[in-house]
Amino acid sequence: MSLFSSLSIASGGLAATQARTQTASVNIANVSTPGYVRRDTILSQNGIAGVTVSGTSRTQDQTLVQNRRDSQSQSARSEVIDAVLTRSLTAFGEPGSNTGVFGAFSQFEGDLQTLKSTPESAASQSITVDSLKDLVSSISQTSAALQSERTTADARIASDIELTNQISSNLFDLNADIQSTYASGGDTAPLLDQRDQLLDSLSEMIPISVKIDDAGAARVRTSTGLPMVGTSLNLIEFTPSNSVGPTDTNELNGGRLSVPTLSGRPIAPGSGGHAMTEGRIAAHLDLRDSVLPQQAASLDTFAFNLATSFGALGEPLLLDNGAPVDAANMAGLSQRLSVNPLVDPDRGGLPSRLRDGLAATEPGAPSDDTRLSQLADTLAPFSEALGNVVSQVSVESLRAQRIHSGNVAREITLNEADAQMTAVDLDYELQSLLAIEQAYAANARVIQTISDMLDTLARI
């Protein structure tokens, strides 16, 4: 090997150490930059023993990244479900509490027992009617809250789909930049960081499967295989509703509520082979079309059975928009339920008719508790019935909390594992700089030695 070959090799070594120094300095400068993935300089052998800089690489495990994104989709869904069911449980009121429907029912039950013991008390009569009105109002407010949550869920579906489509569009444009930069031999690493941040945001909306091509561009499909971003851009289609009523169902069940589609295929939970099961969009769809309607139906059934049982005594104490309740019109009954105006003093009625009967035109015997006893006996089983409804809501809420806690724990574990691989380790970078400094000094020494040898030859 000639001196000039050795000089070329040492010069290549200097260039390699300079490139490694630049990579280390970029890593150190971005130690706190969100989404930054640590770089490594790629070195390869040049000729017999030389070295050349082939580029830079991002330290990343795509399998780990995919698992982390799957976990993000699961956590995003469970977070939404947990938050809504917590609010739903608050509206119902837990068994034993003095809030919500259960609290109002317990109050009415206690006031009715007190009136039964003192049927002659006008004050107790008024208090019992007021507590019945509070119970009906609480049932109505809880039903309205559930419908409001459905309307909110529909709006969130629309906004999340809009965001999903925007992210997909940005990713499609970024892919073109990545391919152009790669083709021209430029550094694609900063663009790849942007790519990964977009993919992370997308996975919170909808579960995705990602393939990376040689240039670093992302080919994105849903977890069920529908193309989103690739050689073409496919956007999700959805039509929001201004409001969601008690009888509204989605298009799959013959209703008017829109179901999101991708490439003409429905992707809502339960819609077939391309249905989403995770992510924020799936969570809001589940709430709008399944979870909240089931809770509302349970409340409507309770309200219907309570009104029917009171009506079995011969007089309808509870009405549906002023008329007797009808099993054929049960959906949304909770919001239409009202106390018969014949006992409501605010509407010209007499509270004493709880004791004397709705048709009474004159006060009855002050101590007659016959009808009050019938009302109390009729009401008694409904404490357990309402408890079952509320317990089911409570069980769903607790299950959602457990699922979300588990998902968050798994997401944290995967985030930490990903960070260990991709985050900048200052200690490692500083140690690398020491090794780079030694390599630079050694290559410089080789060049100096060769220079001295050439000078010696020149003097001969």
Sequence and secondary structure as in RCSB ss.txt:
>XXXX:A:sequence
MSLFSSLSIASGGLAATQARTQTASVNIANVSTPGYVRRDTILSQNGIAGVTVSGTSRTQDQTLVQNRRDSQSQS
ARSEVIDAVLTRSLTAFGEPGSNTGVFGAFSQFEGDLQTLKSTPESAASQSITVDSLKDLVSSISQTSAALQSER
TTADARIASDIELTNQISSNLFDLNADIQSTYASGGDTAPLLDQRDQLLDSLSEMIPISVKIDDAGAARVRTSTG
LPMVGTSLNLIEFTPSNSVGPTDTNELNGGRLSVPTLSGRPIAPGSGGHAMTEGRIAAHLDLRDSVLPQQAASLD
TFAFNLATSFGALGEPLLLDNGAPVDAANMAGLSQRLSVNPLVDPDRGGLPSRLRDGLAATEPGAPSDDTRLSQL
ADTLAPFSEALGNVVSQVSVESLRAQRIHSGNVAREITLNEADAQMTAVDLDYELQSLLAIEQAYAANARVIQTI
SDMLDTLARI
>XXXX:A:secstr
  HHHHHHHHHHHHHHHHHHHHHHHHHHHTTT TT   EEEEEEEETTTEEEEEEEEE   HHHHHHHHHHHHHH
HHHHHHHHHHHHHHHHH  TT SSHHHHHHHHHHHHHHHHHH TT HHHHHHHHHHHHHHHHHHHHHHHHHHHHH
HHHHHHHHHHHHHHHHHHHHHHHHHHHHHHHHHTT   HHHHHHHHHHHHHHHHHS EEEEE TT  EEEEETTS
 EEESSSB  EE    S   TT  BGGGTSSB   EETTEE STTSSTT   SHHHHHHHHIIIIIHHHHHHHHH
HHHHHHHHHHHTTTS SEEETTB   GGG TTHHHHEEE GGG GGGT  TTHHHH TT SS   TT  HHHHHH
HHHHHHHHHHHHHHHHHHHHHHHHHHHHHHHHHHHHHHHHHHHHHHHS  HHHHHHHHHHHHHHHHHHHHHHHHH
HHHHHHHHH 
